[in-house]
Amino acid sequence: MKKITFLLFLFVCFSSGAAFAHYGMVIPSDSMVMQGENKTLSLKLSFSHPFEMIGMELEKPKAFSVITGGKTEDLLLALKKAQVMAHTAWETDYSIKRPGIYMFYMEPVPYWEPAEDCFIVHYTKTVVTAFGDDEGWDAEAGIKTEIVPLSKPFALYAGNVFQGIVKLDGKAVPYAEVEIEYYNEDKKAEAPTDYMVTQAVKADANGVFTYAAPRSGWWGFAALNTADYKIKHEGQDKDVELGAVLWVQFLDWKTK
């Protein structure tokens, strides 16, 4: 049955004329924790095609941490198995104790993707600000590959421009391609054509990309590069797709 389901998935994917984009996901319950609000964040880690709401299995990550106040806290042992889009995911609660920036990031176990004949490793980040202190929102996590924000990765209105720098091994990646996809959690968004499920922009010579989100909600930015190493699969060396993924929330105006 699983084989039949996978074959049907491949048929839909390739017959539609547009490829499905993979995204590591780290989604918190709130991107801006204000005075008087719940101080406990709920975080869900998953792997999916977020616009189509098609989930994939996520093994327990290799690493999951938060950086705040210049210190890194390992959260891996706090993860509990969960379900997102009917597939294995992970979740945890995290208590905000003081004002500041909280940068959460995940390094997954390499995922074998037979349709692309390669492994996928998406280094995934999201940034939360708390209690009015947003100093350091543009800091780097220092991971293998990442998107370093040039716009605040929170406090954004739908329609605002977001900019970031694509980095690999700490260096900017000129003309990197960045795929952008909307987390269609309520399944109400419909793309006019399959070409518009995943949008794409190219960074400039300095690795800087620009995008304006047309709708409120969570948007995923994924910059993909091929690793300088390979992983064996069934005795053969296979390429590794390294993804620098950043999740950013955009919000609507409040009306009276």
VENHUZI-V750137 format. One record per residue. N is the residue number from 1. RES is the residue in one letter. PHI is phi in whole degrees, 0 to 359 (999 if undefined). Layout:
n:N res:RES phi:PHI
n:N res:RES phi:PHI
This chain:
n:1 res:M phi:999
n:2 res:K phi:297
n:3 res:K phi:295
n:4 res:I phi:296
n:5 res:T phi:300
n:6 res:F phi:295
n:7 res:L phi:296
n:8 res:L phi:296
n:9 res:F phi:300
n:10 res:L phi:296
n:11 res:F phi:298
n:12 res:V phi:297
n:13 res:C phi:300
n:14 res:F phi:273
n:15 res:S phi:284
n:16 res:S phi:285
n:17 res:G phi:89
n:18 res:A phi:223
n:19 res:A phi:278
n:20 res:F phi:280
n:21 res:A phi:263
n:22 res:H phi:267
n:23 res:Y phi:218
n:24 res:G phi:291
n:25 res:M phi:228
n:26 res:V phi:231
n:27 res:I phi:243
n:28 res:P phi:273
n:29 res:S phi:288
n:30 res:D phi:205
n:31 res:S phi:260
n:32 res:M phi:220
n:33 res:V phi:267
n:34 res:M phi:257
n:35 res:Q phi:303
n:36 res:G phi:88
n:37 res:E phi:269
n:38 res:N phi:301
n:39 res:K phi:274
n:40 res:T phi:257
n:41 res:L phi:274
n:42 res:S phi:254
n:43 res:L phi:241
n:44 res:K phi:240
n:45 res:L phi:248
n:46 res:S phi:207
n:47 res:F phi:219
n:48 res:S phi:196
n:49 res:H phi:255
n:50 res:P phi:292
n:51 res:F phi:289
n:52 res:E phi:282
n:53 res:M phi:59
n:54 res:I phi:253
n:55 res:G phi:272
n:56 res:M phi:225
n:57 res:E phi:287
n:58 res:L phi:243
n:59 res:E phi:297
n:60 res:K phi:304
n:61 res:P phi:301
n:62 res:K phi:290
n:63 res:A phi:210
n:64 res:F phi:210
n:65 res:S phi:216
n:66 res:V phi:232
n:67 res:I phi:251
n:68 res:T phi:208
n:69 res:G phi:59
n:70 res:G phi:79
n:71 res:K phi:241
n:72 res:T phi:253
n:73 res:E phi:246
n:74 res:D phi:283
n:75 res:L phi:248
n:76 res:L phi:300
n:77 res:L phi:290
n:78 res:A phi:277
n:79 res:L phi:289
n:80 res:K phi:236
n:81 res:K phi:296
n:82 res:A phi:216
n:83 res:Q phi:232
n:84 res:V phi:227
n:85 res:M phi:55
n:86 res:A phi:65
n:87 res:H phi:227
n:88 res:T phi:298
n:89 res:A phi:221
n:90 res:W phi:220
n:91 res:E phi:213
n:92 res:T phi:200
n:93 res:D phi:253
n:94 res:Y phi:225
n:95 res:S phi:269
n:96 res:I phi:279
n:97 res:K phi:256
n:98 res:R phi:207
n:99 res:P phi:298
n:100 res:G phi:148
n:101 res:I phi:261
n:102 res:Y phi:237
n:103 res:M phi:256
n:104 res:F phi:263
n:105 res:Y phi:216
n:106 res:M phi:234
n:107 res:E phi:246
n:108 res:P phi:276
n:109 res:V phi:289
n:110 res:P phi:307
n:111 res:Y phi:254
n:112 res:W phi:278
n:113 res:E phi:246
n:114 res:P phi:298
n:115 res:A phi:295
n:116 res:E phi:250
n:117 res:D phi:56
n:118 res:C phi:204
n:119 res:F phi:268
n:120 res:I phi:237
n:121 res:V phi:228
n:122 res:H phi:254
n:123 res:Y phi:281
n:124 res:T phi:244
n:125 res:K phi:232
n:126 res:T phi:210
n:127 res:V phi:236
n:128 res:V phi:241
n:129 res:T phi:248
n:130 res:A phi:222
n:131 res:F phi:57
n:132 res:G phi:88
n:133 res:D phi:259
n:134 res:D phi:239
n:135 res:E phi:290
n:136 res:G phi:94
n:137 res:W phi:294
n:138 res:D phi:260
n:139 res:A phi:290
n:140 res:E phi:264
n:141 res:A phi:279
n:142 res:G phi:77
n:143 res:I phi:269
n:144 res:K phi:309
n:145 res:T phi:214
n:146 res:E phi:199
n:147 res:I phi:259
n:148 res:V phi:264
n:149 res:P phi:290
n:150 res:L phi:256
n:151 res:S phi:254
n:152 res:K phi:305
n:153 res:P phi:276
n:154 res:F phi:196
n:155 res:A phi:56
n:156 res:L phi:249
n:157 res:Y phi:277
n:158 res:A phi:302
n:159 res:G phi:102
n:160 res:N phi:297
n:161 res:V phi:277
n:162 res:F phi:243
n:163 res:Q phi:232
n:164 res:G phi:207
n:165 res:I phi:250
n:166 res:V phi:276
n:167 res:K phi:233
n:168 res:L phi:225
n:169 res:D phi:54
n:170 res:G phi:81
n:171 res:K phi:244
n:172 res:A phi:297
n:173 res:V phi:253
n:174 res:P phi:297
n:175 res:Y phi:57
n:176 res:A phi:296
n:177 res:E phi:269
n:178 res:V phi:242
n:179 res:E phi:268
n:180 res:I phi:233
n:181 res:E phi:215
n:182 res:Y phi:269
n:183 res:Y phi:278
n:184 res:N phi:275
n:185 res:E phi:299
n:186 res:D phi:270
n:187 res:K phi:61
n:188 res:K phi:269
n:189 res:A phi:279
n:190 res:E phi:231
n:191 res:A phi:280
n:192 res:P phi:302
n:193 res:T phi:217
n:194 res:D phi:298
n:195 res:Y phi:297
n:196 res:M phi:258
n:197 res:V phi:294
n:198 res:T phi:245
n:199 res:Q phi:264
n:200 res:A phi:215
n:201 res:V phi:227
n:202 res:K phi:251
n:203 res:A phi:287
n:204 res:D phi:274
n:205 res:A phi:296
n:206 res:N phi:261
n:207 res:G phi:80
n:208 res:V phi:266
n:209 res:F phi:239
n:210 res:T phi:223
n:211 res:Y phi:207
n:212 res:A phi:248
n:213 res:A phi:283
n:214 res:P phi:276
n:215 res:R phi:214
n:216 res:S phi:288
n:217 res:G phi:130
n:218 res:W phi:269
n:219 res:W phi:238
n:220 res:G phi:255
n:221 res:F phi:248
n:222 res:A phi:230
n:223 res:A phi:257
n:224 res:L phi:251
n:225 res:N phi:220
n:226 res:T phi:269
n:227 res:A phi:293
n:228 res:D phi:271
n:229 res:Y phi:218
n:230 res:K phi:235
n:231 res:I phi:236
n:232 res:K phi:283
n:233 res:H phi:224
n:234 res:E phi:53
n:235 res:G phi:84
n:236 res:Q phi:243
n:237 res:D phi:286
n:238 res:K phi:236
n:239 res:D phi:296
n:240 res:V phi:236
n:241 res:E phi:274
n:242 res:L phi:262
n:243 res:G phi:249
n:244 res:A phi:262
n:245 res:V phi:244
n:246 res:L phi:229
n:247 res:W phi:256
n:248 res:V phi:229
n:249 res:Q phi:260
n:250 res:F phi:245
n:251 res:L phi:234
n:252 res:D phi:277
n:253 res:W phi:299
n:254 res:K phi:272
n:255 res:T phi:239
n:256 res:K phi:276
